[in-house]
């Protein structure tokens, strides 16, 4: 939604009956039409609001979250889900100025820029928590000639850095230990039960 459309809808939502009748009498012949227009504007605004969730941490590592509700209002919570003081989570001195600025944020990145501007702590950390975290994982089937019943093992990592460090070790082991990538949960079947897909997996070389 563009800023212009958003502003028009917000103006309609906040308008009084006299405002609408004065500015555009041809658009509202009765109070019922005014209320219906305001209800429609509210519904459209709520449907257009994308989820914004900001993870924040202070210099001591204390984590809290700032997030926008469906109605557009902002609130705060601790990492355990309990409600939290908004200005403390945002590290802001002027809470109302911050809230006014956040009302115009159309994305998590814009909200983070607003928070950084209003934060009194230079070392406060603000991260976009709106999207689900990326899972870093790989499933490996070890041994040069896996035996029937051998199961591929899945390794999961909290960060891309941990994943890269693990894979560096796997690459360094090349020549000493044979390994190939396989589907998660894969178990080597008996020779008579192996399909073309199994043969492709078992004959593949990772390096």
C-alpha positions, 0 to 999 in steps of 0.5 A: 500500500502506498503512503498516499493511499494509507494516509487517505484511509487513515484520515477517513478512519479518524474523521468525524461526521462533520469532517466528512459531511463538510469535505465531501457531502456527496459521499455521505448522505446519512450517518449510516454511510459514514459509519460504513465508510469508516468500518471499511477503511478500518478493515482495509487498513488492518488487512494491509498492515504487515506483521512487524516484530522487532527483537531488541537487546540491551548491552547486558544481553537482556532480550525483549520484543516490540511488535505491532498489533493487527489494529496498528498499535505497538506493544512490548513483551519480554522473551518469555512472553510477559508484557514489558514497559514499551519505552524500556524495551525501545530504550527511548526517552520520549515514548510518545514521539517514538510511537508517533514515528512508528505509526508511519513505519511500513516495514520492519526495516523502517521501524528499526531505523525509527528505533535507532533514531529514538534510542538513547543507547548507542549499543542497543541491538534491533533485529527484524524478527518478523520472518521465521529464522532460516534453518541451517542444516545438512543431512550426510550419509557417511562411509565409503560403502554404507551398509544396509541399515545405515542411517543418514544423519542430519546436522542443524546449526543456529547460525550460518557461521556454525554451518560453514565451520562444520562444512569446512571440517567435512571438506578437510576430512575428504580423503580420510572419511567418505561422505555424501549428502542424502535426504533427511531420515534416509536409511540405506536399504538392502541391496535387493530393495535398492531403487535407481534413486538409492543407487544415485545417492550411494554412488554420489560423491560430495567432493 
